[in-house]
Amino acid sequence: MSSFTTNARIASFGGRIYKLTHQSTSTGTPMAVNVFLPPQALSSSQKVPVLFFLSGLTCTPENCTDKGFFHAAASRRGMAVVWPDTSPRGLNLPGEKDSWDFGEGASFYVDAVREPFAKGYKMESYVAKELPATLFGDAEFGKYLDKERVSIAGHSMGGHGALTLYLKYPGMFKSCSAFSPISNPSQCPWGEKAFRGYLGEDKEEWKKHDATELVKGFKGEGGDLKILIDVGTGDNFYKQGQLLPENFEKAVKDAGLKGAEVRYQEDYDHSYYFISTFAEDHVKHAAKHLGV
Amino acid sequence: MSSFTTNARIASFGGRIYKLTHQSTSTGTPMAVNVFLPPQALSSSQKVPVLFFLSGLTCTPENCTDKGFFHAAASRRGMAVVWPDTSPRGLNLPGEKDSWDFGEGASFYVDAVREPFAKGYKMESYVAKELPATLFGDAEFGKYLDKERVSIAGHSMGGHGALTLYLKYPGMFKSCSAFSPISNPSQCPWGEKAFRGYLGEDKEEWKKHDATELVKGFKGEGGDLKILIDVGTGDNFYKQGQLLPENFEKAVKDAGLKGAEVRYQEDYDHSYYFISTFAEDHVKHAAKHLGV
C-alpha cells in the first residue's frame, strides 16, 4: 500500500503529474508533494532518474509545478520531477505565520533546534532522508524511480536548500543547480533572520548550513562540483544583497574547486518567468550527470 | 504616447512580457492585457505576427501568461502573444459577481444587449476591434506588431470566443485554434445561461454567436477553415456536455467544409496542464498560416 494519498492525477506532456500528501515523521504533519512521472516511466519497466526541485519563500509545491515548466523538459528526457513543500504546515506554532520570510513557507531546509520551531521544522531530514526513502520504497511510486540517479535543484531559498544538501550529502545527488540562490545566508538579512530563529545565535552553527561556507571544505566526487547557477541581473533581491552569488563563486575559486558555473542572465528577474526560461538548461545539466 | 500603462516588463524566453492596462471605450473601464514580444521583435525592425489568446471562465490575463507556456513556443518562432482579459472589471453591475460562469470573468466575448450588461459588456467589440486597433496603432507597441498577420486561439469560453470571432470576421484572423472550446453554446448549460443573460430570450440571436451555427454559413477564405481543436477525453466539462465538439465537427462536415481538425487527447483534463502540453502545436498551427 502506498504511503501517499493521491489527490490528483493529471495528464501533462505525455506523462502524469501526481498531487500527493503523506504523513511525515520528520515534521509530524501531513506534507504535500507533487511528482511528475515522464512517459518513459509509464511505458517501460525501466526506472527513471529523478530531479528534486526545492521552491523558494512562500511557495507550495503548486507554484513550480504550475509555472516552472521543468516537466516539459523532463518529459523529453525521461526524468521524473519531485516538488516538495517549503515547510510543514498546520503546526500552529507561536510566530509561525507572522512573516512571509520566516516560519510557514520559509523553512530554509534546515533542522531547527530552537524552540518552538524545533518541533516540526525538520526540513533537512525531510527532504534529504525521509521523502526520498518514502518515495523510493513506495509500493506505488518506487517502481518508477531510480534511487541511484538523483539530482537536486531549487530557487532562491530552495536554491540555498539545493546547494547545501548537495554539499552536505556528497554522492547522494549527482548534480545540483539553482536559480537565484541565497548563496551565503549567514551574510544576508533573509538568512540571518532564519538562522537566528531556527538555529540560535551561534554563528559557527550557521556555517554548517551556508553553501559559501560548506563549499570550502567540499571533498566529495573527487573534489569536482557539478553545479549550475543562474542569476538574473534584473533581480531586485540580487541587487539588495540577499543572494550574494559572488561570495559563493569566490569561495569555490579560493578552494581550488572546479565544476561550478555561475551565469548572470541579463535583465531577468526573480520570478517563474525567469525560471521557466532556463528550466530546460537545468534539466539538461541534471541529465548529463544522470546519464540520460 | 502609448495608450497603455506598463505595470511590469519582464524578461522571459529571450523576449519580454508586458503587463499592461489601458482605458477601453468599448467597456468604459480600464482593461488589463498582457503582451509577449519575442526576441525577434526586439532585435530587428521587422514586424512580427501576433497570436491573440482568449482565456476561459474566471481567468484574468495572468493565468495563461503564467501557465499556458505559449510564449516559450512563440519565442522560437518569432511570434507575439496577446492575452486579453475575459470581461470588464469594476463596473459593479447588479448580479455581475453572483456566479463564476456569468458576469465578471465570464463575458463570453459577445456584445451584450440586455441590461444591465449592455453597459460595458462589449467584449466582442473590444477583442475584435478596439484592442487590435489600439495595439497596432500604438506609439510604443505598434512598431513591433504586424497587423496583417494575426491569428486567434483560446480555451473553453475563450475557445468559443476564438472560433466565433474567426468565423464572424473572415480574413481578419489567418487561423484559429482552441482548447476544449464551448463549441455549441446554444445547447449547453454554460452557454444558455450566458446568452440568456447577455442577449435575451431570442434563440435566433444566439445562433449569431455560436460556432456550430456560424460555421454552417462560412464562406471566407475560399471556404477552407484553418482550425485546430484539442479536447481532452478526461475533461469533466466535456463529459458533462458543456463543450460539444462533436456538434461542431458534424456541422463542418454537413457544410462540406475542409480544414477543421478536432483531436481528442486521451486522459487530458480541462486545465493548463493540458493547454501547456499542446501549446506548441497551436503555435505551430498559427505559424503555418502566418508564414513563419
Interface residues (C-beta under 8 A of the other chain):
Chain A: I10 A11 S12 F13 G14 I17 D66 K67 F69 A72 G232 G234 Q265 E266 D267 Y268 D269 S271 Y272 Y273 F274 S276 T277
Chain B: I10 A11 S12 F13 G14 I17 D66 K67 F69 A72 G232 G234 Q265 E266 D267 Y268 D269 S271 Y272 Y273 F274 S276 T277
